[in-house]
Amino acid sequence: MPRLLRIAVAVFLSVLLLSAGFVYLVYLSLYSSPLWFWPVALAVFGSLWFLIRKRLDPWISANAFLMVSVPGLLLLLAFHLQLTKPNLQVPASQASLEIIPEEKRKTTDLDVVLRDLEGHNVSLNDYRNRALFLNFWATWCAPCRAEMPEMAELYKQYAPHGLSMVAVTDEDPATVTQFLKNNSYPFPVLIDPGGTLNQKLSVMGLPTTYIIDSEGRIILHRVGLYHWNSRESLRLFEQLLKK
């Protein structure tokens, strides 16, 4: 294989790998934990560099691969750090809220005991007979952090009219407490140590929000960041609470 072709193959592989890595890092940052992306990425890049050195060219092709992939990895790292800033405002999806029709709404089992940050048990049954905004989040989740200020405004506006709001995470209480020292919210933040509630409601990504009516029926299930101060959202809660 000619030397230029070997270099072109090495560069193509590095660009392809970086593109796939970028897409996957965005997905992880939005819906899961991106932390373990880095050891896997380094292992994959190291293995590919070794194979290129061994199969394509002892030095030239491998160095071409490194010259493209290393700056690319640094750009991915910069993107990751930017995306996980606490004050980041991530663009929310503009998709409409899909309200579950009356005849298809199912009653959810709220017989789950969570813990507050002081370690006291809190039963979700305490929120029966009120509309409940149930949000699943994590401190490392940038979209979760981005929507919480609007959740707080929504809670302040509608709590006097019957809206309850609970944010649930399965993280370590010390981590959550440290985060809340710099980010104070008016609604309760509860810990689900074993992920019992996550499993019961089949939570697949973060943030995930359930809107539950006063009869315990799920009227909305949304995965992903949303602007909860939007006109569509406010109309939903006006109707739900019959202000």
TANORTA-V972345 format. One record per pair of residues at least 6 apart in sequence whose C-alpha atoms are under 7 Angstrom apart, sorted by the first residue. I is the first residue (numbers start at 1). GAP is how many residues later the second one is. Records with the same first field share a line. If there is no record, write none. Layout:
BEGIN
I->GAP + GAP
END
This chain:
BEGIN
6->50 + 55
7->54 + 57
10->51 + 52 + 54 + 55
11->53 + 54 + 57
14->51 + 54 + 55
18->54
22->54
25->9
28->6
29->112
30->111 + 112 + 113 + 176
31->174 + 175
32->173 + 174
49->13
52->9 + 10
53->6 + 8 + 9
83->59
84->56 + 58
86->56 + 59
88->54 + 58
89->57
90->53 + 56
92->133 + 134 + 135
93->132 + 133
98->122
99->120 + 121
100->119 + 120
105->112 + 113 + 114
106->111 + 112
107->109 + 110 + 111
108->108 + 109 + 110
110->14 + 15
111->12 + 13 + 14
112->11 + 12 + 85
113->8 + 9 + 10 + 11
114->7 + 8 + 9 + 76 + 77 + 78
115->6 + 7 + 75 + 76 + 77
116->6 + 73 + 74 + 75
117->56 + 60 + 73
127->37
128->86 + 88
129->85 + 86
130->32 + 33 + 34 + 83 + 84
131->31 + 32 + 33 + 81 + 82 + 83
132->31 + 32 + 33 + 79 + 80 + 81
133->31 + 32 + 33 + 77 + 78 + 79
134->31 + 32 + 33 + 75 + 76 + 77
135->31 + 32 + 33 + 72 + 73 + 74 + 75
136->31 + 32 + 33 + 70 + 71 + 72 + 73
137->7 + 30 + 31 + 32 + 69 + 70
138->6 + 31 + 33
139->6 + 37 + 40
143->64 + 82
144->62 + 63 + 81
147->78 + 79 + 80
150->77 + 78 + 79
151->77
152->33 + 34 + 35
154->74 + 75
155->8 + 10
161->80 + 82
162->79
165->22 + 23
166->21 + 22 + 23
167->21 + 22 + 23
168->21 + 22 + 23 + 24
169->21 + 22 + 23
170->21 + 22 + 23 + 24 + 25
171->20
173->18
205->18
206->17 + 18
207->16 + 17 + 18
208->14 + 15 + 16
209->12 + 13 + 14
210->8 + 10 + 11 + 12
211->7 + 8 + 9 + 10
212->6 + 7
213->6
END
